[in-house]
Amino acid sequence: MSGHSKWSTIKHRKAAQDAKRGKIFTKLIKELTVAARMGGSDLDSNPRLRTAVAAAKAQSMPKDNIERAIKKGAGEMDGVSYEEILYEGYGPHNVALIVEALTDNRNRTIASVRHAFSKGGGNLGSSNSVQYMFERIGMIRVAKSEIEEDVLTEIILEAGAEDIQSDQADEFRVVTSTSDFDEVRAQLEESNVPMLSAEIIWNPQNRVEIDEPQKAQQVIKLIDMLEDDDDVQSVHSNFDITDEVLAEMA
């Protein structure tokens, strides 16, 4: 298992800023719709939908918006049909990138993603060109102010979690396999433990550490362009930065 990425400190800060801009609602609605379309509107039997609803609630999305997106996905209301697409490529300084998208227009999305890679100094690759460098894992973030580490450890290990990372100043990160992710998340819910986020991610097995602020900004610029696309749900990379660069960017 790869160690904690310093870049994720900045990434989660950026995600909070994106939420303030309202962009994240568009992405959450798409995920709710697709999750309901694939597994139905019953939360008890649809783990992906439960996770999507939890993410929407964490961003204070209105209940009516959540219910409407689910009904559209389940076919109970007219709505747009989205498909999932995975793009892979390289950014500046040989940083590997995986881009997850949900779209109702494949041609529009591929053109937009290709343009971002080109403008950001990267190259869009073929299928499986970088995917082999990553592994799929569950990642759940819990604020340290909400629970003691020994209590959290007991809860998650009983539910099947693989690891708990406590090297962040203000949060724990619970690592699970994809098969045990929903069980661990559900156990935390039942134990009334608030979660900052809970998601299945592409975790890099090795990281490319950038030791110059200018180079780091080049990578971040490309990631920003990709994440600003409404069709892009998430961007995963093996990008990391040194402590010195992190201090300059803080």
ROZA-480834 format. One record per residue (C-alpha): chain; residue in one letter; x, y, z. Coordinates in steps of 0.001 Angstrom, whole numbers, plus 524288, in hexadecimal, padded with zeros to 5 digits. Layout:
N
   kette   rest    east   north      up
       A      a       X       Y       Z
...
//
This chain:
250
   kette   rest    east   north      up
       A      m   80000   80000   80000
       A      s   80582   80D31   7FC3B
       A      g   807C7   81706   80708
       A      h   80011   82375   808E7
       A      s   80142   82DAB   7FE3C
       A      k   80431   83BAC   8024C
       A      w   7FD4A   84019   7F5FA
       A      s   7F077   83B00   7FB55
       A      t   7F0FA   8459D   805C9
       A      i   7EFF4   84FD2   7FB16
       A      k   7E698   8477E   7F318
       A      h   7DC6E   846AC   7FDF0
       A      r   7DDD7   8553E   8006D
       A      k   7DB1E   8577A   7F202
       A      a   7CF4C   84E7D   7F2AA
       A      a   7C999   856DD   7FD77
       A      q   7CB84   862E7   7F50E
       A      d   7C519   85C1E   7E987
       A      a   7B965   8590D   7F214
       A      k   7B7ED   86774   7F542
       A      r   7B77A   86A46   7E6AF
       A      g   7AC07   860E9   7E57B
       A      k   7B2A8   858CD   7DAF1
       A      i   7B2D1   84CAA   7E335
       A      f   7A3EE   84BED   7E340
       A      t   7A3ED   84916   7D4AC
       A      k   7AD73   83DEB   7D696
       A      l   7A60B   83869   7E238
       A      i   7991C   83897   7DAE0
       A      k   79F41   830E7   7CFBE
       A      e   7A495   826B9   7D920
       A      l   7976F   82574   7E000
       A      t   790B7   823A1   7D2ED
       A      v   79A31   81963   7CDEB
       A      a   79A6D   81204   7DADA
       A      a   78B8C   81147   7DAE1
       A      r   78B26   80D2D   7CC9F
       A      m   794DD   80226   7CEC4
       A      g   79000   7FD00   7DBD1
       A      g   7825C   8025B   7DE00
       A      s   77D1C   80C68   7E787
       A      d   77D18   803C4   7F3AA
       A      l   78826   8087B   7FC63
       A      d   7886B   7FBCB   80423
       A      s   78BC2   7F3AA   7F827
       A      n   79415   7FDA4   7F0C7
       A      p   7A13A   8005D   7F76D
       A      r   7A5B2   809CE   7ECDD
       A      l   79966   811DD   7EE81
       A      r   79B04   81214   7FD49
       A      t   7A8AC   81767   7FB92
       A      a   7A3F5   82197   7F1CF
       A      v   79912   825FD   7FAE9
       A      a   7A2B1   82704   80639
       A      a   7ABC0   82F54   7FDD7
       A      a   7A075   8381C   7F9BD
       A      k   79C0A   839EF   807B7
       A      a   7A9F7   83D05   80BE0
       A      q   7A99F   8485C   80239
       A      s   79C69   84CEF   80783
       A      m   7952B   849E5   7FAF3
       A      p   7867D   84C26   7FCED
       A      k   77E78   83FE0   7FF18
       A      d   7759F   84308   7F378
       A      n   78156   84393   7EA50
       A      i   78621   83660   7EF1A
       A      e   778DA   82FEC   7EDAA
       A      r   7769C   835B8   7E020
       A      a   783CE   830D0   7DB31
       A      i   780F6   8232F   7E070
       A      k   77380   822CA   7DA2A
       A      k   7791F   82701   7CD17
       A      g   78389   81C8B   7CDC2
       A      a   779C6   8120E   7D190
       A      g   770C9   815C1   7C648
       A      e   76625   81B30   7CF0E
       A      m   767D0   82890   7C8B0
       A      d   76C8B   82D04   7BB5E
       A      g   77AFC   83010   7BB87
       A      v   787E6   82FAC   7B465
       A      s   78F09   822BA   7B2D3
       A      y   79D6B   82320   7B693
       A      e   7A840   8197E   7B38B
       A      e   7B4DB   81749   7BAF5
       A      i   7C1C6   81946   7B3F6
       A      l   7CFA6   817D5   7B8F0
       A      y   7DAC4   81F8F   7B2B4
       A      e   7E936   81D9B   7B539
       A      g   7F531   82580   7B206
       A      y   8013A   82CAF   7B67B
       A      g   80280   83A82   7BB7A
       A      p   80ECF   842D3   7BC3B
       A      h   81AEA   83C89   7C23A
       A      n   8160D   82ECD   7BF87
       A      v   80AD2   82F5E   7C94A
       A      a   800C4   824BA   7C69D
       A      l   7F264   828AE   7C680
       A      i   7E58C   8213C   7C6B9
       A      v   7D961   82924   7C370
       A      e   7CBD9   82403   7C6E8
       A      a   7C0A4   82A1D   7BF4B
       A      l   7B1DF   8290C   7BE64
       A      t   7AC62   82E5C   7B1C1
       A      d   7A085   82EF5   7A90B
       A      n   7A923   83261   79D5F
       A      r   7B55C   82A2B   79B9A
       A      n   7BA9B   8327B   79056
       A      r   7B986   83F11   7981F
       A      t   7C061   83943   7A3DF
       A      i   7CBC2   83300   79CBA
       A      a   7CE28   83FAF   79542
       A      s   7CE20   8477A   7A1DF
       A      v   7D6FE   83E09   7A929
       A      r   7E07C   83D27   79DB2
       A      h   7E0EC   84C07   79CE2
       A      a   7E402   84D11   7AB71
       A      f   7EF1E   84331   7AA6E
       A      s   7F4CC   84A41   79EAB
       A      k   7F390   857E4   7A473
       A      g   7F8D1   85351   7B196
       A      g   8052B   84D66   7ABFA
       A      g   800C5   83F46   7ACD2
       A      n   7FCE3   8344E   7A3C3
       A      l   7F04C   82C84   7A39A
       A      g   7F3CC   81E1F   7A31B
       A      s   7ED2D   8119B   79F0E
       A      s   7E57A   8086B   7A7BE
       A      n   7EDF0   80200   7B248
       A      s   7F95D   80AFF   7AF5F
       A      v   7FA8F   80F11   7BDAF
       A      q   7EFF6   8075A   7C4A5
       A      y   7F99C   7FC94   7C825
       A      m   800AA   80658   7D0FD
       A      f   7F4BB   807BA   7D9D0
       A      e   7EC50   7FF14   7E26D
       A      r   7DE0A   800BE   7E608
       A      i   7DBCB   802E4   7F48C
       A      g   7D1A5   808BB   7FD8C
       A      m   7D569   81536   804B0
       A      i   7CD78   81AF7   80FEA
       A      r   7D17A   827AE   81683
       A      v   7CD7A   82A5F   824A0
       A      a   7D093   836BF   82C54
       A      k   7D91E   83443   83831
       A      s   7D065   83D57   83FF3
       A      e   7C528   833A3   83E84
       A      i   7CB14   8274D   84457
       A      e   7D6D7   8219C   84B6A
       A      e   7E006   8196A   84330
       A      d   7DEBA   80D15   84B68
       A      v   7CFDB   80DAF   84AB0
       A      l   7D010   80FDA   83C05
       A      t   7D9F3   804E2   83A3C
       A      e   7D151   7FB3E   84185
       A      i   7C56E   7FEC5   83947
       A      i   7CBF5   7FDF3   82C0B
       A      l   7D412   7F1BF   82E5C
       A      e   7C807   7EA30   83282
       A      a   7C195   7EE81   825CD
       A      g   7CD1C   7E9F6   81D78
       A      a   7D551   7F62E   81B30
       A      e   7E371   7F407   8173F
       A      d   7EA30   7FFCA   81D41
       A      i   7E87D   80CCC   82424
       A      q   7F19B   81816   820C0
       A      s   7F346   82233   82B7B
       A      d   7FE8B   82A71   8265E
       A      q   7F5B1   835EA   822F3
       A      a   7F42C   84094   82D2D
       A      d   7E567   84136   82CC9
       A      e   7E017   8349C   826F7
       A      f   7E0FF   825D6   826A3
       A      r   7E0D3   81E80   819B4
       A      v   7DAD6   81109   819BE
       A      v   7DF5C   80802   80EDD
       A      t   7D707   7FC89   80A54
       A      s   7D64A   7F2EE   7FF27
       A      t   7CBB3   7F5E6   7F527
       A      s   7C402   7EA0E   7F9BE
       A      d   7C411   7EE42   80811
       A      f   7C241   7FCD6   805A9
       A      d   7B382   7FD2F   80721
       A      e   7B3B2   7F4D3   81368
       A      v   7BD9A   7FDD0   819E7
       A      r   7B633   80A0D   815DD
       A      a   7A971   8042F   81AC3
       A      q   7AFAF   80080   827C6
       A      l   7B465   80E6A   8299C
       A      e   7A6C3   81368   82694
       A      e   7A0A8   80A0C   8305B
       A      s   7AA99   80E7F   83A7C
       A      n   7A6C5   81CB8   837BD
       A      v   7B46D   8205E   8333C
       A      p   7B3CB   82C21   829F1
       A      m   7BBEF   82A75   81D8F
       A      l   7C27A   83560   815F8
       A      s   7C206   82CF2   809C1
       A      a   7C0A2   81EB0   805CA
       A      e   7C476   81A5A   7F826
       A      i   7CAD7   81012   7EFB0
       A      i   7D75B   815C3   7EA27
       A      w   7E286   81259   7E11F
       A      n   7EE3E   811C4   7EA37
       A      p   7FBD2   812C8   7E407
       A      q   8051D   807D3   7E793
       A      n   810A5   8110E   7E5BD
       A      r   81113   81FDD   7E594
       A      v   8180C   82A09   7DD53
       A      e   81CF0   83437   7E6F0
       A      i   81E8D   8420F   7E1C1
       A      d   828DD   84A61   7E87F
       A      e   8270F   85780   7E197
       A      p   81B55   860A3   7E370
       A      q   81AEA   8644E   7D505
       A      k   81A44   8560C   7D0E4
       A      a   80FE8   85328   7DB29
       A      q   807A3   85E7B   7D634
       A      q   80852   85901   7C863
       A      v   802B9   84C0E   7CCFD
       A      i   7F86A   852C0   7D559
       A      k   7F460   85B55   7C9D5
       A      l   7F14A   84F47   7C1AA
       A      i   7E9E8   848B5   7CCD2
       A      d   7E224   8553F   7CEDC
       A      m   7DE68   855DC   7C07C
       A      l   7D9C5   847D4   7C0A7
       A      e   7D21B   8495E   7CD53
       A      d   7CB9C   855CA   7C859
       A      d   7C501   84DC6   7BDAC
       A      d   7B70C   84ABB   7C1EB
       A      d   7B818   83D31   7BBBA
       A      v   7C401   83991   7C3EC
       A      q   7C079   8335B   7D0F2
       A      s   7CE1F   8319A   7D65F
       A      v   7DC8D   831E7   7D2E6
       A      h   7E64B   82890   7D919
       A      s   7F501   829CF   7D7CD
       A      n   801E9   824F8   7DD27
       A      f   80609   8331A   7DF19
       A      d   80C19   8371A   7EC00
       A      i   81445   8426A   7F0F4
       A      t   81F74   84420   7FA80
       A      d   81DC7   84A67   807DC
       A      e   824D1   85686   802F9
       A      v   81B7E   8585A   7F796
       A      l   80FCE   8558B   80056
       A      a   81442   8604D   809B9
       A      e   81568   86A12   7FE96
       A      m   807D6   866BD   7F98B
       A      a   800F8   8665F   806C1
//
